[in-house]
Amino acid sequence: MDPISLAVKAAFTAALHETLPQAVHDAVLEALPSAVRLASLPLLLTRAELAELTGWSLRKVDSMRQSGRLPYVRVGRAVRFRTSDVEALLDEARVAARVDADAA
């Protein structure tokens, strides 16, 4: 390997060792609130639990389920909602904050 390639490899390795721990730290901190929230919830929610958790009415939960917008699972005759499906639905509906050009 020529000296330039060795120098580039050494510089890249040094930069990686400096930035990777911070990048991993930042990624963990970003994912942690969602992971904690999901870990504290049951895997399957009743419609009443879902309504209470989201602030939706029972009628809205039923309407969203019947229209196909809200995935559900049948456990015998009971209808349950997977926590991960609800989280994904809420993530899809999330509206990002606008940054005002004058305020920035």
RAGICOR-V523172 format. One record per pair of residues at least 12 apart in sequence whose C-alpha atoms are under 6 Angstrom apart, sorted by the first residue. I is the first residue (numbers start at 1). J is the second residue. D is the distance in Angstrom with one decimal. If there is no record, write none. Layout:
i;j;d
I;J;D
I;J;D
This chain:
i;j;d
43;82;5.9
43;83;5.6
44;80;5.7
44;81;5.3
44;82;4.7
44;83;5.9
45;80;5.4
45;81;5.0
46;80;5.1
